[in-house]
Amino acid sequence: MIDIPEELAASQARFNGEAGRAFIAALPGRAAHFLDAWGLRVTGPSMYGMASLVLPVVRVSDGVRAALKLQLLDEESAGEAVALRVWGGCGAVRLLADDPATGTLLLERLDEGRHLSGLVDTREATRILADLLARLVVVRAPEGLRGLGDIAAAMLEAVPEAAARLGAEDAALLRDCAAAVREVVGEPGDRLLHWDLHVDNILAGEREPWLAIDPKPLAGDPGFDLLPALSSAFDPDQAETLWRFDLLTEVLGLDRGRAAAWTFGRVLQNALWDVEDGEPALDEEQVLIARTLLARAG
């Protein structure tokens, strides 16, 4: 029997409804199947995030330590194995095996006790994140991944209705972000994006000091990947936000105006989700980041 944390079951029920509850109910059988099919033995307690259960395992045939990741297959997780295979362990956790029908992954084992968020020096953490992100987005996205162009177009269509449900200041910010996205939506980019690279999605490894995990990949402009780094261990000081933004764009070799526009796009995406979830106001941290970058542009 495997331990299924109550927090994981609750988050699946909250965000995925009946599909999430069915996923949780199927987890014991799914885990047993892949442990047998891939010749694995569990070596420790279950680990989990908001959307997946991870079992520390060893491959019986050769003693290789690994991690068995069990997750609900959806639009975001469907491309994870594809991206990890393309990256081939360069800056990201290495994929050992996968099952496309369920999204189940067998991954290189990293040190789950050492996240980049554990570094006291947040600027050093940002530098490490920037270096990893630059290695990931230099790769062209393979065919078949969801694309930023379609995502951005759908966001722009949703702005009028969402703005009508917000207070005046938040609605104005939403429109400002949308205006910036309209300037770049015709050139959405073709790089392989991680989409969720923040300091808790970077773990210490053996073959490299730090490696990225849990991509939600899409094809697009690297500027769309900057917001998680700007909001990680958030500092409300505007100078710190601008320092992080400038470092990221320098290391990734991005045009700052274009990168700012796609960062507004990421704020817009999160804001639309908040409105859809019934939130009465936008996320304060992301509002501050957006206003800081808008003030500079103005």
Backbone hydrogen bonds in HBPLUS format (Angstrom, degrees):
<---DONOR---> <-ACCEPTOR-->    atom                        ^
c    i                          cat <-CA-CA->   ^        H-A-AA   ^      H-
h    n   atom  resd res      DA  || num        DHA   H-A  angle D-A-AA Bond
n    s   type  num  typ     dist DA aas  dist angle  dist       angle   num
A0009-ALA N   A0005-PRO O   3.24 MM   4  6.63 162.7  2.27 150.7 155.0     1
A0010-ALA N   A0006-GLU O   2.86 MM   4  6.07 156.1  1.92 150.2 157.0     2
A0011-SER N   A0007-GLU O   2.97 MM   4  6.16 159.5  2.01 145.8 151.0     3
A0012-GLN N   A0008-LEU O   2.96 MM   4  6.13 157.5  2.01 151.2 157.3     4
A0013-ALA N   A0009-ALA O   3.04 MM   4  6.20 158.6  2.08 144.5 150.3     5
A0014-ARG N   A0010-ALA O   2.92 MM   4  6.09 154.8  1.98 146.2 153.6     6
A0015-PHE N   A0011-SER O   2.96 MM   4  6.02 171.6  1.97 150.3 152.4     7
A0016-ASN N   A0012-GLN O   2.83 MM   4  5.34 150.2  1.92 138.5 147.3     8
A0017-GLY N   A0013-ALA O   3.15 MM   4  4.59 133.5  2.37 112.4 117.0     9
A0020-GLY N   A0016-ASN O   3.35 MM   4  4.63 153.5  2.42  95.7  99.1    10
A0020-GLY N   A0017-GLY O   3.07 MM   3  5.28 119.9  2.44 100.2 114.7    11
A0021-ARG N   A0017-GLY O   3.01 MM   4  6.39 155.5  2.07 152.8 160.2    12
A0022-ALA N   A0018-GLU O   2.91 MM   4  6.10 154.1  1.97 146.8 154.0    13
A0023-PHE N   A0019-ALA O   2.97 MM   4  6.15 148.6  2.07 139.6 148.2    14
A0024-ILE N   A0020-GLY O   3.05 MM   4  6.34 159.4  2.09 148.8 153.0    15
A0025-ALA N   A0021-ARG O   3.01 MM   4  6.22 160.2  2.05 146.2 151.7    16
A0026-ALA N   A0022-ALA O   3.03 MM   4  6.17 143.3  2.17 142.7 151.8    17
A0027-LEU N   A0024-ILE O   3.20 MM   3  5.22 150.4  2.30 100.5 109.2    18
A0030-ARG N   A0026-ALA O   2.93 MM   4  6.05 161.6  1.96 160.6 166.6    19
A0031-ALA N   A0027-LEU O   2.81 MM   4  5.88 167.1  1.83 159.7 162.6    20
A0032-ALA N   A0028-PRO O   3.04 MM   4  6.22 164.3  2.06 147.1 151.5    21
A0033-HIS N   A0029-GLY O   2.99 MM   4  6.16 155.1  2.05 145.0 151.7    22
A0034-PHE N   A0030-ARG O   3.12 MM   4  6.41 167.0  2.14 156.0 157.1    23
A0035-LEU N   A0031-ALA O   2.92 MM   4  6.04 155.8  1.98 154.5 162.0    24
A0036-ASP N   A0032-ALA O   3.14 MM   4  6.24 155.2  2.21 143.0 148.7    25
A0037-ALA N   A0033-HIS O   2.79 MM   4  5.98 168.3  1.81 152.9 157.1    26
A0038-TRP N   A0034-PHE O   2.96 MM   4  5.65 160.3  2.00 137.9 142.8    27
A0040-LEU N   A0035-LEU O   2.77 MM   5  4.68 171.7  1.78 147.3 150.1    28
A0039-GLY N   A0036-ASP O   3.27 MM   3  5.09 159.1  2.32  98.8 104.9    29
A0060-VAL N   A0039-GLY O   2.91 MM  21  5.79 155.2  1.97 155.4 163.3    30
A0041-ARG N   A0058-VAL O   2.96 MM  17  5.39 146.7  2.08 144.4 155.1    31
A0058-VAL N   A0041-ARG O   2.91 MM  17  5.39 141.4  2.06 140.8 152.8    32
A0043-THR N   A0056-PRO O   2.87 MM  13  5.66 168.4  1.89 142.0 143.6    33
A0047-MET N   A0054-VAL O   2.78 MM   7  4.95 158.8  1.83 154.9 160.2    34
A0054-VAL N   A0047-MET O   2.71 MM   7  4.95 177.4  1.71 145.3 145.5    35
A0049-GLY N   A0052-SER O   3.11 MM   3  5.51 155.3  2.18 147.5 152.1    36
A0053-LEU N   A0070-LEU O   2.91 MM  17  5.22 163.3  1.94 154.9 159.4    37
A0070-LEU N   A0053-LEU O   2.81 MM  17  5.22 173.4  1.82 164.2 166.5    38
A0055-LEU N   A0068-LEU O   2.84 MM  13  5.04 159.9  1.88 141.9 147.0    39
A0068-LEU N   A0055-LEU O   2.89 MM  13  5.04 168.4  1.91 149.4 150.4    40
A0057-VAL N   A0066-ALA O   3.00 MM   9  5.29 177.6  2.00 140.9 141.1    41
A0066-ALA N   A0057-VAL O   2.89 MM   9  5.29 169.7  1.90 145.1 144.4    42
A0059-ARG N   A0064-VAL O   2.77 MM   5  5.17 164.2  1.79 148.4 152.9    43
A0063-GLY N   A0059-ARG O   2.68 MM   4  5.15 138.4  1.84 165.1 173.2    44
A0067-ALA N   A0107-LEU O   2.83 MM  40  5.05 146.2  1.95 142.3 148.5    45
A0107-LEU N   A0067-ALA O   2.81 MM  40  5.05 172.8  1.81 152.1 154.4    46
A0069-LYS N   A0105-LEU O   2.79 MM  36  5.07 165.9  1.81 155.0 158.9    47
A0105-LEU N   A0069-LYS O   2.98 MM  36  5.07 163.7  2.01 145.8 151.2    48
A0078-ALA N   A0074-ASP O   2.94 MM   4  5.76 144.8  2.07 153.8 160.9    49
A0080-GLU N   A0077-SER O   3.11 MM   3  5.29 163.4  2.14 111.3 116.6    50
A0083-ALA N   A0079-GLY O   2.98 MM   4  6.20 164.8  2.00 159.0 161.7    51
A0084-LEU N   A0080-GLU O   2.97 MM   4  6.19 171.5  1.98 157.6 160.0    52
A0085-ARG N   A0081-ALA O   2.92 MM   4  5.98 152.8  2.00 145.1 152.3    53
A0086-VAL N   A0082-VAL O   3.06 MM   4  6.31 153.4  2.13 145.7 152.8    54
A0087-TRP N   A0083-ALA O   2.89 MM   4  6.18 164.7  1.92 159.4 163.2    55
A0088-GLY N   A0084-LEU O   2.94 MM   4  6.01 141.4  2.09 138.1 148.4    56
A0090-CYS N   A0087-TRP O   3.05 MM   3  5.48 164.8  2.07 118.1 122.8    57
A0212-ALA N   A0091-GLY O   3.02 MM 121  6.23 172.0  2.03 132.8 135.3    58
A0093-VAL N   A0212-ALA O   2.90 MM 119  5.98 155.0  1.96 171.5 163.3    59
A0108-GLU N   A0094-ARG O   2.90 MM  14  5.23 157.9  1.94 160.2 162.9    60
A0096-LEU N   A0106-LEU O   2.76 MM  10  5.31 162.3  1.79 159.8 160.1    61
A0097-ALA N   A0106-LEU O   3.26 MM   9  4.95 147.3  2.37 134.0 133.0    62
A0106-LEU N   A0097-ALA O   2.82 MM   9  4.95 161.2  1.86 149.0 144.1    63
A0099-ASP N   A0104-THR O   2.92 MM   5  5.25 149.0  2.01 153.9 156.7    64
A0102-THR N   A0099-ASP O   3.18 MM   3  5.87 145.0  2.31 119.5 126.9    65
A0103-GLY N   A0099-ASP O   2.85 MM   4  5.64 142.1  1.99 159.0 170.0    66
A0111-ASP N   A0204-ALA O   2.94 MM  93  5.40 177.9  1.94 162.9 162.2    67
A0114-ARG N   A0111-ASP O   3.01 MM   3  5.64 170.2  2.02 124.3 126.1    68
A0204-ALA N   A0114-ARG O   3.02 MM  90  5.65 147.9  2.12 159.5 168.1    69
A0118-GLY N   A0115-HIS O   2.95 MM   3  5.58 163.8  1.98 115.9 121.2    70
A0116-LEU N   A0202-ILE O   2.93 MM  86  5.56 146.2  2.05 156.2 158.0    71
A0119-LEU N   A0116-LEU O   3.10 MM   3  5.81 171.6  2.11 121.5 124.2    72
A0125-ALA N   A0121-ASP O   3.06 MM   4  6.42 155.3  2.13 147.6 155.1    73
A0126-THR N   A0122-THR O   2.94 MM   4  6.16 149.9  2.03 140.3 148.0    74
A0127-ARG N   A0123-ARG O   2.96 MM   4  6.27 151.8  2.04 144.8 152.3    75
A0128-ILE N   A0124-GLU O   2.98 MM   4  6.29 159.6  2.02 152.2 157.0    76
A0129-LEU N   A0125-ALA O   2.93 MM   4  6.16 164.6  1.95 150.4 154.9    77
A0130-ALA N   A0126-THR O   2.85 MM   4  6.01 160.6  1.89 148.2 153.8    78
A0131-ASP N   A0127-ARG O   3.00 MM   4  6.24 158.5  2.04 148.7 153.8    79
A0132-LEU N   A0128-ILE O   3.04 MM   4  6.33 161.7  2.07 153.1 157.7    80
A0133-LEU N   A0129-LEU O   2.84 MM   4  6.05 168.2  1.86 158.3 161.8    81
A0134-ALA N   A0130-ALA O   2.92 MM   4  6.08 155.8  1.98 148.1 154.3    82
A0135-ARG N   A0131-ASP O   3.25 MM   4  6.50 148.5  2.35 140.5 147.9    83
A0135-ARG N   A0132-LEU O   3.07 MM   3  5.22 121.2  2.43  98.6 113.1    84
A0136-LEU N   A0132-LEU O   3.08 MM   4  6.41 145.0  2.20 147.5 157.7    85
A0137-VAL N   A0133-LEU O   2.96 MM   4  6.14 174.6  1.96 163.6 163.2    86
A0139-VAL N   A0136-LEU O   3.36 MM   3  6.11 166.5  2.38 116.9 120.6    87
A0192-LEU N   A0139-VAL O   2.84 MM  53  5.72 156.6  1.90 165.8 160.8    88
A0141-ALA N   A0190-ASP O   2.92 MM  49  5.88 172.2  1.92 149.2 151.8    89
A0219-ALA N   A0146-ARG O   2.97 MM  73  6.35 163.7  2.00 157.2 161.9    90
A0151-ILE N   A0147-GLY O   3.33 MM   4  6.60 162.6  2.36 146.8 151.9    91
A0148-LEU N   A0219-ALA O   2.83 MM  71  6.02 157.0  1.89 178.3 172.8    92
A0152-ALA N   A0148-LEU O   2.79 MM   4  5.90 166.3  1.81 157.5 160.3    93
A0153-ALA N   A0149-GLY O   3.04 MM   4  6.18 160.8  2.08 146.7 152.0    94
A0154-ALA N   A0150-ASP O   3.09 MM   4  6.26 159.7  2.13 146.4 151.3    95
A0155-MET N   A0151-ILE O   3.00 MM   4  6.27 151.0  2.09 145.4 153.9    96
A0156-LEU N   A0152-ALA O   3.00 MM   4  6.28 162.9  2.03 155.7 158.6    97
A0157-GLU N   A0153-ALA O   3.21 MM   4  6.48 151.2  2.30 143.8 151.0    98
A0158-ALA N   A0154-ALA O   3.25 MM   4  6.48 138.0  2.44 139.1 149.5    99
A0158-ALA N   A0155-MET O   2.96 MM   3  5.17 129.8  2.22 101.1 115.0   100
A0159-VAL N   A0156-LEU O   3.38 MM   3  5.37 155.0  2.45  99.9 106.8   101
A0162-ALA N   A0158-ALA O   3.17 MM   4  6.29 163.2  2.20 155.5 160.7   102
A0163-ALA N   A0159-VAL O   2.82 MM   4  5.87 168.4  1.83 167.4 169.7   103
A0164-ALA N   A0160-PRO O   3.21 MM   4  6.34 147.5  2.33 141.8 149.4   104
A0165-ARG N   A0162-ALA O   3.00 MM   3  5.37 153.2  2.07 109.5 117.9   105
A0166-LEU N   A0163-ALA O   3.17 MM   3  5.34 168.8  2.18 111.7 114.1   106
A0171-ALA N   A0167-GLY O   2.88 MM   4  5.92 159.7  1.92 157.5 164.3   107
A0172-ALA N   A0168-ALA O   2.97 MM   4  6.12 151.2  2.05 143.6 151.2   108
A0173-LEU N   A0169-GLU O   3.06 MM   4  6.34 155.6  2.12 146.2 152.5   109
A0174-LEU N   A0170-ASP O   2.92 MM   4  6.15 157.5  1.97 149.0 155.4   110
A0175-ARG N   A0171-ALA O   3.02 MM   4  6.29 155.2  2.09 145.9 151.9   111
A0176-ASP N   A0172-ALA O   2.91 MM   4  6.18 151.1  1.99 145.8 154.4   112
A0177-CYS N   A0173-LEU O   2.92 MM   4  6.19 161.7  1.95 155.4 159.2   113
A0178-ALA N   A0174-LEU O   3.00 MM   4  6.24 157.8  2.05 144.4 151.0   114
A0179-ALA N   A0175-ARG O   2.87 MM   4  6.07 152.2  1.95 146.5 153.8   115
A0180-ALA N   A0176-ASP O   3.13 MM   4  6.43 154.2  2.20 146.4 152.2   116
A0181-VAL N   A0177-CYS O   3.05 MM   4  6.37 156.3  2.11 149.6 156.1   117
A0182-ARG N   A0178-ALA O   2.96 MM   4  6.22 152.5  2.04 150.2 157.3   118
A0183-GLU N   A0180-ALA O   3.16 MM   3  5.41 138.0  2.35 101.0 112.0   119
A0184-VAL N   A0181-VAL O   2.99 MM   3  5.42 146.9  2.10 111.2 120.5   120
A0185-VAL N   A0181-VAL O   2.86 MM   4  5.72 127.6  2.14 157.2 173.1   121
A0187-GLU N   A0184-VAL O   2.93 MM   3  5.61 165.3  1.95 125.0 129.9   122
A0221-ASP N   A0188-PRO O   2.68 MM  33  5.65 103.8  2.26 164.7 150.2   123
A0191-ARG N   A0220-GLY O   2.94 MM  29  5.18 140.8  2.10 135.9 137.5   124
A0220-GLY N   A0191-ARG O   2.92 MM  29  5.18 158.1  1.97 140.5 147.4   125
A0193-LEU N   A0218-LEU O   2.93 MM  25  5.42 169.0  1.94 172.8 171.8   126
A0216-LYS N   A0194-HIS O   2.86 MM  22  5.73 166.5  1.87 169.7 166.1   127
A0201-ASN N   A0198-HIS O   2.94 MM   3  5.44 159.3  1.98 117.9 124.8   128
A0213-ILE N   A0201-ASN O   2.93 MM  12  5.32 154.1  2.00 149.6 147.6   129
A0203-LEU N   A0211-LEU O   2.95 MM   8  5.51 152.9  2.03 162.5 157.2   130
A0211-LEU N   A0203-LEU O   2.84 MM   8  5.51 153.1  1.91 153.8 162.5   131
A0205-GLY N   A0209-PRO O   3.23 MM   4  5.29 147.0  2.34 104.5 112.1   132
A0224-PHE N   A0221-ASP O   2.97 MM   3  5.86 162.8  2.00 129.2 133.1   133
A0225-ASP N   A0222-PRO O   2.88 MM   3  5.33 162.0  1.91 116.5 122.4   134
A0226-LEU N   A0223-GLY O   3.44 MM   3  5.63 172.7  2.45 111.2 111.6   135
A0229-ALA N   A0226-LEU O   3.03 MM   3  5.56 127.6  2.32 114.9 127.7   136
A0230-LEU N   A0226-LEU O   3.15 MM   4  6.44 148.9  2.25 148.7 158.0   137
A0230-LEU N   A0227-LEU O   2.98 MM   3  4.93 117.9  2.38  97.3 113.6   138
A0231-SER N   A0227-LEU O   2.95 MM   4  6.15 146.3  2.07 157.8 166.7   139
A0232-SER N   A0228-PRO O   3.03 MM   4  5.95 119.5  2.41 134.6 147.1   140
A0240-GLU N   A0237-ASP O   3.04 MM   3  5.40 127.8  2.32 105.1 118.1   141
A0241-THR N   A0237-ASP O   3.22 MM   4  6.66 156.3  2.28 151.7 158.2   142
A0242-LEU N   A0238-GLN O   2.98 MM   4  6.26 163.9  2.01 155.5 159.3   143
A0243-TRP N   A0239-ALA O   2.89 MM   4  6.06 147.8  2.00 139.3 148.7   144
A0244-ARG N   A0240-GLU O   2.95 MM   4  6.18 164.3  1.97 152.3 155.4   145
A0245-PHE N   A0241-THR O   2.94 MM   4  6.16 165.9  1.96 151.4 155.7   146
A0246-ASP N   A0242-LEU O   2.90 MM   4  5.97 163.6  1.92 147.2 151.8   147
A0247-LEU N   A0243-TRP O   2.92 MM   4  6.08 158.9  1.97 148.5 154.6   148
A0248-LEU N   A0244-ARG O   2.91 MM   4  6.10 171.6  1.91 157.3 159.4   149
A0249-THR N   A0245-PHE O   2.99 MM   4  6.17 169.0  2.00 152.5 155.7   150
A0250-GLU N   A0246-ASP O   2.95 MM   4  6.00 149.8  2.04 141.8 150.4   151
A0251-VAL N   A0247-LEU O   2.89 MM   4  6.07 173.3  1.90 161.3 162.4   152
A0252-LEU N   A0248-LEU O   2.94 MM   4  6.00 159.9  1.98 149.7 155.7   153
A0253-GLY N   A0249-THR O   2.90 MM   4  5.65 113.6  2.35 127.3 141.4   154
A0254-LEU N   A0249-THR O   2.84 MM   5  4.85 159.0  1.88 141.9 147.9   155
A0253-GLY N   A0250-GLU O   3.17 MM   3  5.00 143.6  2.31  94.0 104.8   156
A0259-ALA N   A0255-ASP O   2.86 MM   4  6.02 160.6  1.90 155.0 161.6   157
A0260-ALA N   A0256-ARG O   2.86 MM   4  5.92 151.8  1.94 142.2 149.3   158
A0261-ALA N   A0257-GLY O   3.07 MM   4  6.32 154.9  2.14 142.6 149.1   159
A0262-TRP N   A0258-ARG O   3.09 MM   4  6.45 158.3  2.14 151.7 156.2   160
A0263-THR N   A0259-ALA O   2.91 MM   4  6.11 138.0  2.08 139.2 151.6   161
A0264-PHE N   A0260-ALA O   2.87 MM   4  6.21 152.8  1.94 151.6 158.3   162
A0265-GLY N   A0261-ALA O   3.02 MM   4  6.34 138.3  2.19 132.6 144.9   163
A0266-ARG N   A0262-TRP O   3.00 MM   4  6.33 139.2  2.17 135.7 145.2   164
A0266-ARG N   A0263-THR O   3.07 MM   3  5.03 121.6  2.43  92.3 106.7   165
A0267-VAL N   A0263-THR O   3.00 MM   4  6.38 155.9  2.06 149.2 155.5   166
A0268-LEU N   A0264-PHE O   2.80 MM   4  6.02 154.3  1.87 145.6 153.4   167
A0269-GLN N   A0265-GLY O   2.91 MM   4  6.17 153.9  1.97 143.2 149.7   168
A0270-ASN N   A0266-ARG O   3.10 MM   4  6.37 167.8  2.11 151.4 153.0   169
A0271-ALA N   A0267-VAL O   2.86 MM   4  6.02 154.1  1.93 148.1 156.4   170
A0272-LEU N   A0268-LEU O   2.91 MM   4  6.10 160.5  1.95 154.8 158.7   171
A0273-TRP N   A0269-GLN O   3.11 MM   4  6.42 154.2  2.18 145.8 152.8   172
A0274-ASP N   A0270-ASN O   2.95 MM   4  6.24 154.0  2.02 146.4 153.6   173
A0275-VAL N   A0271-ALA O   2.96 MM   4  6.27 159.9  2.00 152.9 157.7   174
A0276-GLU N   A0272-LEU O   2.93 MM   4  6.12 159.7  1.97 146.3 152.3   175
A0277-ASP N   A0273-TRP O   2.91 MM   4  6.16 143.0  2.05 144.5 154.6   176
A0279-GLU N   A0274-ASP O   2.92 MM   5  5.30 159.1  1.97 157.3 150.4   177
A0278-GLY N   A0275-VAL O   2.95 MM   3  5.09 158.7  2.00 106.7 112.9   178
A0287-VAL N   A0283-ASP O   2.95 MM   4  6.14 149.3  2.05 151.7 161.4   179
A0288-LEU N   A0284-GLU O   2.99 MM   4  6.23 157.0  2.04 148.5 153.7   180
A0289-ILE N   A0285-GLU O   3.02 MM   4  6.36 157.3  2.07 148.1 154.3   181
A0290-ALA N   A0286-GLN O   2.96 MM   4  6.10 167.4  1.97 146.8 150.2   182
A0291-ARG N   A0287-VAL O   2.89 MM   4  6.07 165.0  1.91 152.7 157.0   183
A0292-THR N   A0288-LEU O   2.92 MM   4  6.04 152.6  2.00 146.0 153.4   184
A0293-LEU N   A0289-ILE O   3.09 MM   4  6.38 161.9  2.13 153.8 157.5   185
A0294-LEU N   A0290-ALA O   2.85 MM   4  6.03 155.3  1.91 151.1 159.1   186
A0295-ALA N   A0291-ARG O   2.88 MM   4  5.93 154.1  1.95 143.4 149.9   187
A0296-ARG N   A0292-THR O   3.24 MM   4  6.49 153.6  2.31 140.9 147.1   188
A0297-ALA N   A0293-LEU O   3.05 MM   4  6.27 162.2  2.08 145.8 150.7   189
A0298-GLY N   A0294-LEU O   2.85 MM   4  6.03 145.8  1.97 146.3 155.9   190
